[in-house]
Amino acid sequence: AIQMTQSPSSLSASVGDRVTITCRASQGIRNDLGWYQQKPGKAPKLLIYAASSLQSGVPSRFSGSGSGTDFTLTISSLQPEDFATYYCLQDYNPPYTFGQGTKLEIK
Amino acid sequence: QVQLVQSGAEVKKPGSSVKVSCKASGGTFSSYAISWVRQAPGQGLEWMGRIIPILGIANYAQKFQGRVTITADKSTSTAYMELSSLRSEDTAVYYCAREISSSWSNWGQGTLVTVSS
């Protein structure tokens, strides 16, 4: 199975900061990767699909990049509502795999 | 817009089975795969398996092979996930999600399954 290594596992940042989260796949997955935001008690919410496409309704401060094995989620200017846990998910081929998650906390 | 509505919370004894449903409304059900994902308390997301309703073909994560069965009823636009031989470690929230080319924009609300003697 393809392993997804996500880093960092946690991140402390301030409102207005620029933050970057990365996921590395153990083998090439083209651009078959999505980024999800999850808040406590809620289902994951899609932010980015196909590695770099912004989901409708998601603020433009979120962006994704990468292809093959290395992927990045960037939040250009953190807002209070962005403090949450973020996951990458590869759906190149089953079995699909999530990254371990990045908990973004307020500094 | 597709909505996925899951069945309610369950409390099960160790060794028993649970079957969680996921009913789709507002869109085409059969053409897109439905995946099941679980999240144990305080833990990350874990993919369990998926089914393509129009084909009736299911794939499972190795970890759950032999214990999980995912099915779909096209007539009612409902997918099911049955997990057997339950143990305390299976206590988790179980989600269904619709896959559309790396765009999993539709998720169920989650179903809490508690395994306790």
Interface residues (C-beta under 8 A of the other chain):
Chain A: A1 N31 D32 L33 G34 Y36 Q38 A43 P44 K45 L46 Y49 A50 A51 S53 Q55 Y87 L89 D91 P94 P95 Y96 T97 F98 G99 Q100 G101
Chain B: S35 V37 G44 L45 E46 W47 G49 R50 N59 Y60 A61 Q62 Y95 A97 E99 S101 S102 S103 W104 S105 W107 G108 Q109 G110
